[in-house]
Amino acid sequence: MSHLHAGLSPETTEKARLELNENPDMLHQDIQQVRDMIVTRPDIGFLRTDDDFILRFLRARKFDQAETFRLLAQYFQFRQQNLDMFQSFKVDDPGIKRALMDGFPGVLETPDQQGRKILILFASNWDQGRNSFTDILRAILLSLEVLIENPELQINGFILIIDWSNFSFKQASKLTPNILKLAIEGLQDSFPARFGGIHFVNQPWYIHAMYTIIKPFLKDKTRKRIFLHGNNLNSLHQLIQPECLPSEFGGTLPPYDMGIWARTLLGPDYNDETEYTLTYDALHVRESCGGAGGDKEMMKRSQSAVEPGTLRHTDRETSTQPLLALD
């Protein structure tokens, strides 16, 4: 079973042992015990049950086998119940491609101080005449499918930052209870990723109101892992070091080009006339994930809606408050 730890640093291996109860000598037994539970749910089509796949679910649930199987079942059940979302679940799907081009999501190349991958959403970039919320959710799920292939990220997890600057009340009105519930089911309940925190910055009052809508659908630990920073970036920096953040968030990294992740998935030679047949689990998609490249002008729609330097270190608006998170 040593291949299951291939590519892991000694530090990450030790982190998995301490934080996730991962025992290299017991991996085969742990995986098989989860696999043996599949017969108890004949109503679900478990389309993938190999060791590497089940292991990411074990890591997401700290090797609690019952909770692991529940998550595995929910993963496939969510896909069965929302077939329209996954019938063309690949980077060349027009809806997914548009969302990726518009920065949904953005993915920072530099992890945070705990090795967690940082995903960024600039909410005001949502052009509702161009991208449906469902396509944005599909693009996020597809991106997570690619990222979760990395065993380091299975252990270290993810951070999500949502910048609500210039997000209008009209845009917010499109966040209906049904689509918010769909997002929560797809991310909180049905995906094997460890979300260490979700951070809201520059959120208007109606985003607070949105919380009352989604609160009934959130787990207790979920509610504890979103933080509302308002425009107080000092509180954000207490949790994510400035060295890990672009200048839009008061960090020391250069302004973030939101097209980097889209070009990573679509390839450096991407253009609107190119046809793609890549799916998230194709080897050549995963292997391309280290590159950036491409023409920045090509992705001009996906630049941040917030000009560098406009977010200030103040203590105005809300202090850091836990709201929600996904894990």
KOLDOKOL-151156 format. One line per field, with one value per residue (C-alpha): residue number from 1; x, y, z. Coordinates in nm, 4 decimals. Layout:
% KOLDOKOL-151156
seq: c(NUM/...)
px: c(X/...)
py: c(Y/...)
pz: c(Z/...)
//
This chain:
% KOLDOKOL-151156
seq: c(1/2/3/4/5/6/7/8/9/10/11/12/13/14/15/16/17/18/19/20/21/22/23/24/25/26/27/28/29/30/31/32/33/34/35/36/37/38/39/40/41/42/43/44/45/46/47/48/49/50/51/52/53/54/55/56/57/58/59/60/61/62/63/64/65/66/67/68/69/70/71/72/73/74/75/76/77/78/79/80/81/82/83/84/85/86/87/88/89/90/91/92/93/94/95/96/97/98/99/100/101/102/103/104/105/106/107/108/109/110/111/112/113/114/115/116/117/118/119/120/121/122/123/124/125/126/127/128/129/130/131/132/133/134/135/136/137/138/139/140/141/142/143/144/145/146/147/148/149/150/151/152/153/154/155/156/157/158/159/160/161/162/163/164/165/166/167/168/169/170/171/172/173/174/175/176/177/178/179/180/181/182/183/184/185/186/187/188/189/190/191/192/193/194/195/196/197/198/199/200/201/202/203/204/205/206/207/208/209/210/211/212/213/214/215/216/217/218/219/220/221/222/223/224/225/226/227/228/229/230/231/232/233/234/235/236/237/238/239/240/241/242/243/244/245/246/247/248/249/250/251/252/253/254/255/256/257/258/259/260/261/262/263/264/265/266/267/268/269/270/271/272/273/274/275/276/277/278/279/280/281/282/283/284/285/286/287/288/289/290/291/292/293/294/295/296/297/298/299/300/301/302/303/304/305/306/307/308/309/310/311/312/313/314/315/316/317/318/319/320/321/322/323/324/325/326/327)
px: c(0.0000/0.3056/0.1953/-0.0869/0.1698/0.3705/0.4477/0.3661/0.6265/0.7342/0.5683/0.2359/0.2553/0.3017/0.0176/-0.2113/-0.1187/-0.1742/-0.4785/-0.6550/-0.5731/-0.4078/-0.2064/-0.0017/-0.0057/-0.3859/-0.4718/-0.5667/-0.7947/-0.9537/-1.0222/-1.1620/-1.3978/-1.5468/-1.5669/-1.7481/-2.0292/-2.1199/-2.3505/-2.5726/-2.6740/-2.7866/-2.9839/-2.6640/-2.4310/-2.0780/-1.8941/-1.5474/-1.4232/-1.0457/-0.8086/-0.6922/-1.0499/-1.1770/-0.8687/-0.9598/-1.2973/-1.1299/-0.9031/-1.1988/-1.3678/-1.0588/-1.0751/-1.4135/-1.5310/-1.9043/-1.8803/-1.6526/-1.9065/-2.1861/-1.9869/-1.9005/-2.2671/-2.3747/-2.1128/-2.2645/-2.6221/-2.5845/-2.4672/-2.7537/-3.0080/-2.8613/-2.7797/-2.8186/-2.5255/-2.2901/-2.3909/-2.1242/-1.8916/-1.5728/-1.3703/-1.4918/-1.8580/-1.9648/-2.1153/-1.8176/-1.5715/-1.7395/-1.7420/-1.3737/-1.2871/-1.4682/-1.2684/-1.5137/-1.3094/-0.9691/-0.6961/-0.3809/-0.0556/0.0840/-0.0764/-0.1385/0.0981/-0.0608/-0.0278/-0.3961/-0.4897/-0.6579/-0.9595/-1.0878/-1.4249/-1.4886/-1.8659/-1.9311/-1.7761/-2.0932/-2.2549/-2.5953/-2.6695/-2.3559/-2.3194/-2.5889/-2.5264/-2.5410/-2.2587/-2.0486/-2.1110/-2.0185/-1.6940/-1.6079/-1.6832/-1.4800/-1.1875/-1.2052/-1.2106/-0.8831/-0.7235/-0.8282/-0.6261/-0.3262/-0.2819/-0.1156/-0.4382/-0.6467/-0.4633/-0.3942/-0.7287/-0.8582/-0.9401/-1.2052/-1.2079/-1.5159/-1.4852/-1.8323/-1.7124/-1.9617/-2.1935/-2.5326/-2.8608/-2.9989/-2.7266/-2.7903/-3.1605/-3.0677/-2.9253/-3.2498/-3.2938/-3.3035/-2.9710/-2.8038/-2.9271/-2.7879/-2.4455/-2.4447/-2.5432/-2.2759/-1.9930/-2.0673/-2.2372/-2.1106/-1.7478/-1.4323/-1.2480/-1.1349/-1.2316/-1.0382/-1.2246/-1.4343/-1.3655/-1.6034/-1.4554/-1.6408/-1.9795/-2.2891/-2.5785/-2.7858/-2.5192/-2.5721/-2.9425/-2.8637/-2.7193/-3.0632/-3.1742/-2.8951/-2.8481/-3.0970/-2.8950/-2.5594/-2.3867/-2.2604/-1.8963/-1.9814/-2.1171/-1.7969/-1.5682/-1.6851/-1.5495/-1.6980/-1.4198/-1.6043/-1.3277/-1.1031/-0.8170/-0.6202/-0.8528/-0.8075/-0.4293/-0.4526/-0.5739/-0.3971/-0.0525/-0.0127/0.2775/0.0206/-0.2230/-0.2331/-0.2445/-0.6249/-0.6413/-0.3616/-0.1070/0.2476/0.1925/0.1287/-0.2317/-0.3983/-0.4732/-0.8026/-0.7374/-0.4468/-0.6620/-0.8732/-0.5609/-0.4266/-0.7313/-0.7854/-0.4202/-0.1808/-0.3030/-0.6660/-0.8815/-1.2545/-1.2275/-1.0452/-1.2487/-1.1684/-1.2737/-1.0998/-1.2747/-1.1656/-1.0154/-0.8220/-0.4504/-0.3589/-0.5836/-0.4169/-0.0717/-0.1423/-0.2249/0.1243/0.1290/-0.0049/0.0907/-0.1501/-0.2396/-0.3509/-0.5680/-0.7604/-0.8784/-0.9413/-1.3025/-1.1777/-0.9650/-1.0572/-1.3400/-1.1445/-0.8556/-0.5324/-0.5029/-0.8719/-0.9173/-0.7892/-0.6742/-0.9482/-1.1585/-1.4798/-1.7867/-1.7925/-1.5238/-1.4240/-1.7226/-1.7667/-2.0530/-2.0205/-1.7785/-1.7743/-1.6169)
py: c(0.0000/0.2252/0.3699/0.5451/0.7625/0.8329/1.2016/1.2891/1.4853/1.3507/1.6538/1.5849/1.2142/1.3075/1.5597/1.2873/1.0658/1.3328/1.5143/1.2470/0.9271/0.7874/0.4704/0.3558/-0.0008/-0.0050/0.1652/-0.1526/-0.2648/0.0798/0.1060/-0.2456/-0.1917/0.1081/-0.0846/-0.3701/-0.1313/-0.0648/-0.3688/-0.1966/0.0694/-0.1112/0.2001/0.3902/0.3349/0.3501/0.4222/0.4301/0.2262/0.1958/0.2422/0.5938/0.7147/0.5742/0.7037/1.0678/1.0093/0.8494/1.1515/1.3884/1.2144/1.1476/0.7716/0.7298/0.4459/0.4954/0.8674/0.7943/0.5603/0.8097/1.0750/0.8322/0.7402/1.1039/1.1876/0.9451/1.0051/1.3800/1.3061/1.0661/1.3167/1.6018/1.4239/1.7408/1.8964/1.6116/1.4997/1.7234/1.7556/1.8557/2.1655/2.2152/2.2319/2.5844/2.6726/2.5459/2.7086/3.0498/3.0256/2.9326/3.2207/3.4599/3.3384/3.0954/2.9827/3.1451/2.9275/3.0762/2.9061/2.9781/2.7807/2.9301/2.8803/2.5422/2.4098/2.4637/2.5597/2.9002/2.9418/3.2919/3.4155/3.7781/3.7747/4.0890/3.9179/3.7107/3.8250/3.6662/3.7005/3.5015/3.2473/3.0559/2.9832/2.6129/2.6477/2.8343/2.5544/2.2973/2.4814/2.4897/2.1189/2.0341/2.2383/2.0598/1.7232/1.8143/1.9560/1.6679/1.4270/1.5721/1.3682/1.6635/1.8614/1.5694/1.6095/1.9840/2.0937/2.4206/2.7790/2.9819/3.3623/3.5378/3.9091/4.0676/4.4138/4.5737/4.2730/4.4306/4.3634/4.2648/4.0009/3.8793/3.8394/3.5568/3.3552/3.1718/2.9162/2.6337/2.7121/2.7856/2.4499/2.2852/2.4394/2.3318/1.9765/1.9599/2.0967/2.0418/1.7032/1.5378/1.6203/1.4758/1.8016/1.9470/2.3143/2.4825/2.8097/3.0307/3.4011/3.6784/4.0220/4.3436/4.1772/4.4033/4.3743/4.1574/3.8874/3.8737/3.8329/3.5455/3.3582/3.3283/3.1452/2.8912/2.8415/2.5528/2.3569/2.3970/2.1641/2.3055/2.2694/2.4284/2.7402/2.7787/2.8002/3.1005/3.4322/3.7710/4.0265/4.3197/4.5480/4.4643/4.2846/4.2743/4.0026/3.8107/3.8331/3.6869/3.3662/3.3768/3.5314/3.8281/3.6456/3.3984/3.6577/3.8819/4.2594/4.2648/4.1263/4.3360/4.0650/4.0877/3.8794/4.0549/4.1238/3.7989/3.7163/3.5327/3.3625/3.1535/2.8651/2.8651/2.8453/2.5717/2.3574/2.4522/2.4550/2.7320/2.7199/2.7801/2.9859/3.0043/2.7965/2.5047/2.1936/1.9959/1.6535/1.6532/1.5217/1.5955/1.2517/1.2322/1.1957/1.4719/1.7143/1.6373/1.6558/1.9988/2.1457/2.2720/2.5121/2.8591/3.0313/3.1809/3.5327/3.7563/3.9608/3.6466/3.6328/4.0028/3.9357/3.7414/4.0091/4.1145/4.3615/4.5203/4.7455/4.6766/4.8974/4.9761/4.7362/4.9047/4.7885/4.9315/4.8114/4.9463/4.7351/4.3852/4.2267/3.8715/3.6462/3.2790/3.2218/2.8980/2.6597/2.3433/2.0221)
pz: c(0.0000/-0.0067/-0.3417/-0.1576/0.0169/-0.2984/-0.3329/0.0274/0.2181/0.5585/0.7188/0.5493/0.6348/1.0000/0.9775/0.8423/1.1347/1.3991/1.2600/1.0540/1.2442/0.9310/0.9924/0.6900/0.8187/0.8325/0.5032/0.3184/0.6005/0.6368/0.2644/0.2404/0.5340/0.3547/0.0296/0.2045/0.3005/-0.0627/-0.0714/0.1878/-0.0663/-0.3832/-0.4765/-0.5518/-0.8446/-0.7038/-1.0273/-0.8757/-0.5807/-0.6242/-0.3315/-0.4242/-0.4606/-0.1300/0.0520/-0.0180/0.1512/0.4528/0.4847/0.4559/0.7492/0.9625/0.9022/1.0641/0.8399/0.8939/0.8214/0.5260/0.3702/0.4308/0.2439/-0.0378/-0.0773/-0.0731/-0.3360/-0.5879/-0.4763/-0.5349/-0.8885/-0.9502/-0.8245/-1.0330/-1.3577/-1.5621/-1.3743/-1.4595/-1.8098/-1.9651/-1.6674/-1.8499/-1.9124/-2.2684/-2.1649/-2.2685/-1.9303/-1.7311/-1.9698/-1.9402/-1.5609/-1.5524/-1.7844/-1.5516/-1.2525/-1.0950/-0.9182/-0.9022/-0.7528/-0.6023/-0.6891/-0.3407/-0.0548/0.2862/0.5779/0.6562/0.3017/0.2202/-0.1350/-0.1557/-0.3822/-0.4571/-0.5803/-0.6745/-0.6435/-0.8500/-1.1537/-1.1763/-1.5003/-1.4606/-1.8297/-1.9085/-1.6275/-1.4432/-1.0768/-1.1592/-1.4134/-1.1568/-0.9063/-1.1723/-1.2480/-0.8769/-0.8363/-1.1471/-1.0164/-0.6828/-0.8617/-1.0318/-0.7175/-0.4895/-0.7032/-0.5183/-0.1972/-0.0238/-0.0657/0.0544/0.3836/0.4002/0.2601/0.1195/0.2064/0.0230/0.0119/-0.1261/-0.1996/-0.2065/-0.3204/-0.5615/-0.5400/-0.5964/-0.4254/-0.7660/-0.8020/-0.4486/-0.5235/-0.7615/-0.4710/-0.4068/-0.1273/-0.3816/-0.5443/-0.2114/-0.0841/-0.3982/-0.3359/0.0285/-0.0628/-0.3320/-0.1200/0.2472/0.2264/-0.0910/-0.1610/0.0016/0.0633/0.3939/0.4082/0.6856/0.6505/0.4287/0.4527/0.3492/0.2859/0.2031/0.2452/0.2340/0.4782/0.2480/0.2533/0.6290/0.5585/0.3251/0.6211/0.7793/0.4653/0.4586/0.8338/0.8620/0.6050/0.7808/1.0202/1.3489/1.2493/0.9180/1.0847/1.2842/0.9852/0.7892/0.9041/0.8203/0.7970/0.6424/0.5195/0.8138/0.6449/0.9692/1.0921/0.7655/0.8053/1.1537/0.9902/0.6528/0.6393/0.3998/0.2321/0.0995/-0.0381/-0.3476/-0.3136/-0.3573/-0.0031/0.1407/0.0742/-0.0518/-0.3675/-0.7021/-0.8108/-0.9044/-1.2672/-1.2432/-1.5758/-1.4473/-1.3306/-1.6487/-1.8623/-1.6363/-1.7073/-2.0712/-2.1715/-2.2782/-2.6379/-2.5451/-2.7775/-2.8431/-3.1609/-2.9977/-2.9238/-2.6100/-2.4928/-2.1562/-1.8493/-1.4953/-1.4339/-1.7615/-1.7010/-1.9431/-1.7529/-1.4229/-1.5754/-1.7182/-1.3800/-1.3151/-1.6081/-1.6505/-1.9724/-2.2189/-2.3224/-2.0360/-2.2665/-2.3464/-1.9857/-1.9301/-1.8232/-1.5244/-1.3607/-1.0100/-0.9806/-0.6955/-0.7896/-0.5984/-0.2946/-0.2564/0.0339/0.3465/0.6871/0.9064/1.1906/1.0421/0.9685/1.1079/1.3156/1.2423/1.3118/1.2364/0.9936/0.8005/0.6400/0.4388/0.5546)
//
